[in-house]
């Protein structure tokens, strides 16, 4: 954490500067750099730190499935990568806001 803070003026500045559309990449980076931030820990940590990230709660997963934004449960790196790929497509965003 001190290394990141030294490079970016503060750890919070580094987190705040992360592009919102690549939030899942921040989860991965936190997991790689901090051994205790795997799985759901990274998004939960970011929420506690004041970062507006989403968390795959039961209700979120249920809504994603209902609106065909994702099928199944995004658990594990492979499923989260699939979600990330799908969620960044124009078709996925359009389906979430009711446009096709």
DRENNUMI-790544 format. One record per residue: x negated, y, z negated of N, C-alpha, C, O, CB in turn; residue in one letter; residue number from 1. Coordinates in Angstrom, 3 decimals. Each point is the difference from the previous one (the first is absolute). Glycine has a CB too. Layout:
BEGIN
[[X; Y; Z]; [X; Y; Z]; [X; Y; Z]; [X; Y; Z]; [X; Y; Z]; A; NUM] ...
END
This chain:
BEGIN
[[-0.830; -1.177; 0.000]; [0.830; 1.177; 0.000]; [-0.883; 1.252; 0.000]; [0.289; 0.973; 0.698]; [1.542; -2.233; -1.909]; X; 1] [[-2.893; 1.225; 0.432]; [-0.919; 1.135; -0.052]; [-0.643; 0.244; 1.361]; [-0.228; 1.145; 0.393]; [-0.211; -1.625; -2.812]; X; 2] [[0.152; -0.598; 3.129]; [-0.601; 0.118; 1.335]; [0.952; 0.713; 0.963]; [-0.412; 0.888; 0.746]; [-0.907; -2.998; -1.157]; X; 3] [[2.578; 1.718; 0.388]; [1.017; 0.643; 0.855]; [0.168; 1.458; -0.395]; [0.065; 0.877; 0.861]; [1.128; -3.076; -0.567]; X; 4] [[-1.124; 2.459; -1.590]; [0.160; 1.367; -0.491]; [-1.161; 0.887; 0.438]; [0.204; 1.157; 0.370]; [1.073; -2.039; -2.332]; X; 5] [[-2.482; 0.349; 1.920]; [-1.177; 0.772; 0.417]; [0.042; 0.327; 1.491]; [-0.431; 1.074; 0.419]; [-0.893; -2.171; -2.237]; X; 6] [[1.837; 0.174; 2.604]; [0.073; 0.203; 1.452]; [1.120; 0.960; 0.412]; [-0.104; 0.664; 1.032]; [-0.818; -2.957; -0.750]; X; 7] [[1.996; 2.370; -1.084]; [1.204; 0.727; 0.417]; [0.441; 1.062; -1.008]; [1.169; 0.387; 0.005]; [-0.480; -2.424; 1.226]; X; 8] [[-1.560; 2.507; -2.072]; [0.267; 1.000; -1.035]; [0.771; -0.562; -1.190]; [-0.227; 0.427; -1.132]; [0.223; 1.286; 2.914]; X; 9] [[0.906; -2.657; -1.550]; [0.681; -0.697; -1.095]; [0.689; -1.236; 0.562]; [0.252; -0.094; 1.202]; [0.091; 2.264; -2.479]; X; 10] [[-0.047; -3.107; 0.402]; [0.701; -1.211; 0.422]; [1.403; 0.355; 0.487]; [0.476; -0.552; 0.991]; [-1.810; -0.829; -2.636]; X; 11] [[1.989; 2.295; 0.950]; [1.344; 0.441; 0.389]; [0.031; 0.669; 1.369]; [0.949; -0.187; 0.761]; [-0.434; 0.473; -3.165]; X; 12] [[-1.538; 0.482; 2.718]; [-0.096; 0.644; 1.321]; [-0.097; -1.049; 1.091]; [0.611; 0.138; 1.060]; [-1.734; 1.856; -2.086]; X; 13] [[0.361; -3.035; 0.769]; [-0.153; -1.089; 0.971]; [1.344; -0.670; 0.257]; [0.374; -0.232; 1.150]; [-2.749; -0.138; -1.906]; X; 14] [[3.099; 0.059; -0.313]; [1.314; -0.630; 0.156]; [0.967; 0.933; 0.724]; [0.700; -0.423; 0.920]; [-1.093; -0.907; -3.015]; X; 15] [[0.433; 2.586; 1.686]; [0.936; 0.963; 0.583]; [-0.269; 0.252; 1.482]; [0.923; 0.302; 0.756]; [-0.721; 0.756; -2.996]; X; 16] [[-1.452; -1.178; 2.653]; [-0.357; 0.259; 1.392]; [0.296; -1.176; 0.926]; [-0.083; 0.130; 1.221]; [-1.670; 1.398; -2.057]; X; 17] [[2.095; -2.670; 0.258]; [0.233; -1.187; 0.819]; [1.243; 0.217; 0.864]; [1.034; 0.419; -0.521]; [-2.115; -1.905; -1.234]; X; 18] [[1.007; 1.215; 3.054]; [1.161; 0.201; 0.881]; [1.192; -0.865; -0.423]; [-0.123; -1.213; -0.168]; [-1.448; 1.761; 2.045]; X; 19] [[2.703; 0.090; -2.041]; [1.212; -0.678; -0.463]; [0.384; -1.184; 0.880]; [0.471; -1.021; -0.501]; [0.293; 3.184; -0.433]; X; 20] [[-0.965; -2.030; 2.237]; [0.390; -1.075; 0.917]; [-0.908; -1.228; -0.113]; [0.306; -1.048; 0.568]; [0.587; 2.790; 0.974]; X; 21] [[-1.999; -1.621; -2.265]; [-0.932; -1.121; -0.196]; [-0.070; -0.429; -1.464]; [-1.045; -0.463; -0.458]; [-0.284; 1.274; 2.414]; X; 22] [[2.418; -0.664; -2.685]; [-0.007; -0.264; -1.436]; [-0.389; -1.449; -0.312]; [-0.648; -0.260; -1.013]; [2.408; 2.017; 0.732]; X; 23] [[-1.371; -2.695; 1.141]; [-0.345; -1.402; -0.253]; [-1.512; -0.196; 0.107]; [-0.560; -0.859; -0.682]; [2.809; 0.120; 1.570]; X; 24] [[-2.911; 1.521; -0.044]; [-1.466; -0.058; 0.068]; [-0.625; 0.464; -1.309]; [-1.036; -0.519; -0.416]; [1.140; 0.915; 2.890]; X; 25] [[0.525; 0.584; -3.126]; [-0.494; 0.435; -1.304]; [0.140; -1.120; -1.020]; [-0.896; -0.211; -0.817]; [1.510; 2.584; 1.361]; X; 26] [[0.503; -3.093; -0.504]; [0.163; -1.164; -0.887]; [-1.173; -0.955; 0.194]; [-0.615; -0.452; -0.965]; [3.140; 0.675; 1.048]; X; 27] [[-2.830; -0.525; 1.197]; [-1.094; -0.936; 0.308]; [-1.351; 0.519; -0.489]; [-0.802; -0.752; -0.553]; [2.089; -0.026; 2.548]; X; 28] [[-1.525; 2.061; -1.786]; [-1.267; 0.596; -0.423]; [-0.146; -0.052; -1.515]; [-1.076; -0.309; -0.512]; [1.120; 1.810; 2.517]; X; 29] [[1.034; -1.200; -2.722]; [-0.046; -0.089; -1.462]; [-0.276; -1.430; -0.446]; [-0.774; -0.234; -0.928]; [2.369; 2.163; 0.761]; X; 30] [[-0.954; -2.881; 0.837]; [-0.216; -1.410; -0.346]; [-1.446; -0.418; 0.241]; [-0.572; -0.753; -0.789]; [2.961; 0.273; 1.357]; X; 31] [[-2.978; 0.964; 0.516]; [-1.389; -0.341; 0.317]; [-0.990; 0.620; -0.984]; [-0.987; -0.634; -0.374]; [1.641; 0.464; 2.769]; X; 32] [[-0.390; 1.408; -2.813]; [-0.953; 0.716; -0.837]; [0.188; -0.230; -1.495]; [-0.933; 0.180; -0.782]; [0.837; 1.501; 2.561]; X; 33] [[1.307; -2.078; -2.176]; [0.304; -0.185; -1.420]; [0.625; -1.374; -0.187]; [1.120; -0.233; 0.453]; [-0.792; 2.730; -0.795]; X; 34] [[-1.020; -3.396; -0.306]; [0.410; -1.403; -0.069]; [1.343; -0.222; -0.699]; [0.633; -1.032; 0.221]; [-3.031; 0.464; -0.228]; X; 35] [[2.839; 1.488; -0.814]; [1.268; -0.175; -0.715]; [1.204; 0.564; 0.751]; [1.102; 0.010; -0.549]; [-2.396; 0.077; -1.553]; X; 36] [[1.119; 0.382; 3.337]; [1.095; 0.637; 0.722]; [0.486; -0.806; 1.197]; [0.289; 0.570; 1.053]; [-1.199; 1.594; -1.792]; X; 37] [[1.002; -3.465; 0.593]; [0.525; -0.846; 1.066]; [1.510; -0.132; -0.096]; [0.600; 0.363; -1.012]; [-2.758; -1.606; 1.061]; X; 38] [[2.760; 0.730; 0.993]; [1.441; -0.236; 0.014]; [0.792; 1.281; -0.163]; [-0.253; 0.986; 0.694]; [-0.161; -3.237; -1.621]; X; 39] [[1.370; 2.240; 0.012]; [0.853; 1.165; -0.221]; [-0.649; 1.038; -0.917]; [0.574; 1.064; -0.233]; [1.400; -2.540; 0.562]; X; 40] [[-3.154; 1.177; -0.844]; [-0.648; 0.931; -0.929]; [-0.375; 1.322; 0.651]; [0.150; 1.049; -0.626]; [-1.011; -3.006; -0.609]; X; 41] [[0.383; 1.939; 2.463]; [-0.416; 1.240; 0.673]; [1.179; 0.962; 0.186]; [-0.113; 1.163; -0.387]; [-1.697; -2.448; 1.566]; X; 42] [[2.945; 0.844; -0.598]; [1.103; 0.952; 0.117]; [0.541; 0.453; -1.355]; [0.405; 1.153; -0.146]; [0.171; -2.219; 2.309]; X; 43] [[-0.564; 0.183; -3.145]; [0.453; 0.405; -1.341]; [-0.952; 1.015; -0.616]; [0.442; 0.959; -0.633]; [0.635; -3.198; 0.329]; X; 44] [[-2.377; 2.038; 0.480]; [-0.985; 0.972; -0.482]; [0.214; 1.356; 0.671]; [-0.006; 1.036; -0.664]; [-1.645; -2.899; 0.257]; X; 45] [[1.840; 1.847; 1.722]; [0.194; 1.259; 0.722]; [1.231; 0.741; -0.495]; [-0.022; 1.223; -0.140]; [-1.091; -2.222; 2.133]; X; 46] [[2.186; 0.265; -2.259]; [1.204; 0.622; -0.553]; [-0.304; 0.658; -1.347]; [0.413; 1.132; -0.248]; [1.015; -2.836; 1.436]; X; 47] [[-2.149; 0.993; -2.052]; [-0.345; 0.564; -1.310]; [-0.885; 1.236; 0.143]; [0.056; 0.911; -0.826]; [0.121; -3.199; -0.181]; X; 48] [[-0.992; 2.313; 2.060]; [-0.907; 1.120; 0.233]; [0.693; 1.167; 0.711]; [-0.627; 1.026; 0.266]; [-1.263; -2.657; -0.159]; X; 49] [[3.182; 1.476; 0.201]; [0.750; 1.087; 0.618]; [0.056; -0.038; 1.515]; [0.480; 0.948; 0.622]; [-1.114; 0.369; -2.552]; X; 50] [[0.153; -2.398; 2.538]; [0.041; -0.127; 1.453]; [1.347; -0.590; 0.416]; [0.467; -0.971; -0.594]; [-2.988; 0.678; 0.693]; X; 51] [[3.132; 0.874; 0.907]; [1.320; -0.435; 0.447]; [-0.129; -1.179; 0.964]; [0.102; 0.168; 1.215]; [0.784; 2.176; -1.506]; X; 52] [[-1.106; -3.521; -0.255]; [-0.092; -1.210; 0.807]; [1.236; -0.849; -0.246]; [0.698; 0.184; -0.998]; [-3.228; -0.131; 0.920]; X; 53] [[2.796; -0.965; 0.970]; [1.132; -0.899; -0.206]; [-0.487; -1.266; -0.685]; [-1.185; -0.331; 0.032]; [2.371; 1.262; 1.996]; X; 54] [[-0.252; -1.623; -2.642]; [-0.293; -1.258; -0.678]; [1.023; -1.015; 0.475]; [1.189; 0.308; 0.094]; [-2.184; 0.864; -2.134]; X; 55] [[0.540; -2.376; 2.338]; [0.898; -1.049; 0.469]; [0.808; -0.583; -1.167]; [-0.238; -1.132; -0.421]; [-1.369; 0.603; 2.297]; X; 56] [[2.553; 1.303; -2.387]; [0.886; -0.513; -1.042]; [1.024; -0.928; 0.649]; [0.108; -0.060; 1.225]; [-0.425; 2.155; -2.643]; X; 57] [[1.046; -2.797; 0.608]; [1.047; -0.889; 0.513]; [0.988; 0.778; 0.873]; [0.381; -0.464; 1.075]; [-0.624; -1.003; -3.116]; X; 58] [[0.653; 2.645; 1.579]; [0.970; 0.799; 0.754]; [-0.571; 0.515; 1.323]; [0.712; 0.055; 1.003]; [0.330; 0.603; -3.169]; X; 59] [[-2.303; -0.286; 2.170]; [-0.640; 0.469; 1.236]; [-0.058; -1.137; 1.021]; [0.341; 0.192; 1.167]; [-1.712; 1.487; -2.477]; X; 60] [[0.941; -2.855; 0.873]; [-0.087; -1.157; 0.901]; [1.385; -0.363; 0.524]; [0.158; -0.307; 1.182]; [-2.180; -0.545; -2.430]; X; 61] [[3.011; 0.886; 0.385]; [1.379; -0.301; 0.406]; [0.480; 0.988; 1.070]; [0.622; -0.405; 0.982]; [-0.158; -0.542; -3.277]; X; 62] [[-0.749; 2.225; 2.109]; [0.394; 1.015; 0.985]; [-0.751; -0.174; 1.317]; [0.596; 0.122; 1.071]; [-0.094; 1.456; -2.944]; X; 63] [[-1.803; -1.861; 1.806]; [-0.776; -0.218; 1.221]; [0.564; -1.166; 0.804]; [0.072; 0.060; 1.228]; [-2.108; 0.847; -2.372]; X; 64] [[2.431; -1.954; 0.452]; [0.590; -1.156; 0.676]; [1.378; 0.340; 0.559]; [0.320; -0.371; 1.129]; [-1.596; -1.161; -2.651]; X; 65] [[2.086; 2.229; 0.747]; [1.353; 0.362; 0.439]; [-0.036; 0.823; 1.281]; [0.805; -0.222; 0.904]; [-0.042; 0.179; -3.285]; X; 66] [[-1.690; 0.990; 2.463]; [-0.075; 0.894; 1.147]; [-0.954; -0.512; 1.081]; [-0.376; 0.745; 0.904]; [0.898; 1.141; -2.437]; X; 67] [[-0.907; -3.151; 1.435]; [-0.891; -0.628; 0.984]; [-1.315; 0.752; 0.199]; [-0.580; -0.026; 1.086]; [2.603; -0.839; 0.038]; X; 68] [[-2.481; 1.526; -2.164]; [-1.291; 0.681; 0.064]; [-1.130; -0.977; -0.287]; [-1.150; 0.236; 0.370]; [2.234; 1.913; -1.075]; X; 69] [[-0.741; -3.248; 0.041]; [-0.964; -1.047; -0.290]; [0.780; -1.234; -0.391]; [1.068; 0.109; -0.603]; [-2.846; 1.548; -0.128]; X; 70] [[1.272; -2.813; 1.057]; [0.636; -1.262; -0.379]; [-0.861; -0.704; -1.020]; [-1.213; -0.124; 0.172]; [2.306; -0.077; 2.079]; X; 71] [[-0.463; -0.260; -3.314]; [-0.727; -0.726; -1.033]; [-0.489; 0.943; -1.080]; [0.535; 1.093; -0.185]; [-1.219; -2.794; 1.869]; X; 72] [[-0.348; 1.257; -2.397]; [-0.587; 0.792; -1.072]; [-1.441; 0.311; 0.325]; [-0.781; -0.918; 0.251]; [2.324; -0.122; -1.919]; X; 73] [[-1.925; 2.317; 1.671]; [-1.387; 0.352; 0.298]; [-0.916; -0.269; -1.189]; [-0.431; 0.924; -0.690]; [1.253; 0.811; 2.286]; X; 74] [[-1.113; -3.007; -1.823]; [-0.916; -0.394; -1.078]; [-1.239; -0.600; 0.626]; [0.093; -0.827; 0.908]; [1.815; 0.416; -2.521]; X; 75] [[-3.045; 0.815; 1.142]; [-1.267; -0.469; 0.545]; [-0.491; 0.917; 1.113]; [0.779; 0.727; 0.616]; [-0.147; -3.072; -1.209]; X; 76] [[-1.926; 2.296; 0.834]; [-0.630; 0.887; 0.985]; [0.578; -0.159; 1.400]; [0.217; 0.989; 0.700]; [-2.279; -1.086; -2.057]; X; 77] [[2.310; -1.140; 1.767]; [0.499; -0.254; 1.342]; [1.384; 0.624; 0.206]; [0.256; 0.636; 1.023]; [-1.587; -2.763; -0.964]; X; 78] [[2.209; 1.941; -1.028]; [1.357; 0.551; 0.103]; [-0.008; 1.522; -0.075]; [0.753; 0.658; 0.717]; [0.145; -2.749; -1.749]; X; 79] [[-1.737; 2.653; 0.176]; [-0.080; 1.460; -0.106]; [-0.561; 0.587; 1.300]; [0.456; 1.051; 0.450]; [-0.779; -1.222; -2.962]; X; 80] [[-0.653; -0.495; 3.109]; [-0.543; 0.455; 1.289]; [1.083; -0.034; 1.078]; [0.087; 0.907; 0.828]; [-2.374; -1.751; -1.481]; X; 81] [[3.106; -0.198; 0.639]; [1.106; -0.094; 0.960]; [0.992; 1.137; -0.234]; [0.475; 0.617; 0.953]; [-0.751; -3.127; -0.835]; X; 82] [[0.589; 2.788; -1.383]; [0.894; 1.103; -0.329]; [-0.584; 1.314; 0.492]; [0.700; 0.815; 0.600]; [0.140; -2.069; -2.606]; X; 83] [[-2.128; 1.456; 1.748]; [-0.662; 1.245; 0.402]; [0.071; 0.185; 1.512]; [0.308; 1.088; 0.485]; [-1.847; -1.267; -2.462]; X; 84] [[1.256; -0.875; 2.705]; [0.037; 0.077; 1.468]; [1.408; 0.335; 0.468]; [0.181; 0.850; 0.872]; [-2.063; -2.517; -0.704]; X; 85] [[2.871; 1.008; -0.737]; [1.386; 0.229; 0.393]; [0.480; 1.388; -0.410]; [0.703; 0.664; 0.762]; [-0.282; -3.114; -0.963]; X; 86] [[-0.795; 2.891; -0.997]; [0.511; 1.264; -0.521]; [-0.567; 1.210; 0.720]; [0.593; 1.078; -0.045]; [-0.328; -2.181; -2.139]; X; 87] [[-1.399; 0.946; 2.846]; [-0.588; 1.135; 0.704]; [0.444; 0.077; 1.453]; [-0.395; 0.915; 0.722]; [-1.553; -1.069; -2.242]; X; 88] [[2.769; -0.804; 1.956]; [0.489; 0.056; 1.373]; [1.182; 0.957; 0.088]; [0.776; 0.121; -0.949]; [-1.556; -2.485; 1.360]; X; 89] [[0.915; 3.028; 0.700]; [1.117; 0.917; 0.213]; [1.335; -0.693; -0.095]; [0.965; 0.578; -0.501]; [-2.423; 0.782; 1.935]; X; 90] [[1.534; -2.600; -0.960]; [1.245; -0.759; -0.034]; [0.437; -0.242; -1.441]; [1.186; 0.105; -0.311]; [-1.783; -1.199; 2.495]; X; 91] [[-0.335; 0.776; -3.054]; [0.334; -0.250; -1.408]; [0.512; 1.265; -0.657]; [1.000; -0.034; -0.717]; [-2.732; -1.765; 0.608]; X; 92] [[1.057; 2.917; 0.344]; [0.453; 1.259; -0.600]; [1.379; 0.365; 0.513]; [0.846; 0.451; -0.772]; [-3.217; 0.320; 0.556]; X; 93] [[2.612; -0.956; 1.503]; [1.307; 0.328; 0.584]; [1.098; -0.870; -0.592]; [1.101; 0.483; -0.265]; [-2.234; 0.219; 2.382]; X; 94] [[0.843; -1.979; -2.326]; [1.027; -0.896; -0.550]; [0.329; 0.376; -1.439]; [1.137; -0.180; -0.438]; [-1.932; -1.664; 1.945]; X; 95] [[-0.170; 2.357; -2.242]; [0.240; 0.392; -1.384]; [0.881; 1.246; -0.108]; [0.726; 0.166; -0.980]; [-2.927; -1.167; 0.387]; X; 96] [[2.138; 1.872; 1.599]; [0.815; 1.203; -0.053]; [1.233; -0.109; 0.895]; [0.698; 0.990; 0.220]; [-2.758; 0.325; -0.714]; X; 97] [[2.329; -2.512; 1.008]; [1.212; -0.249; 0.747]; [-0.057; 0.328; 1.485]; [1.039; 0.083; 0.655]; [0.094; 0.343; -2.742]; X; 98] [[-2.310; -0.243; 2.614]; [-0.141; 0.275; 1.441]; [-0.697; -1.181; 0.650]; [-0.957; -0.550; -0.543]; [0.855; 3.057; 0.151]; X; 99] [[0.598; -2.891; 1.570]; [-0.657; -1.116; 0.704]; [-0.291; 0.373; 1.431]; [-0.548; -0.807; 0.749]; [1.706; -0.830; -2.222]; X; 100] 
END
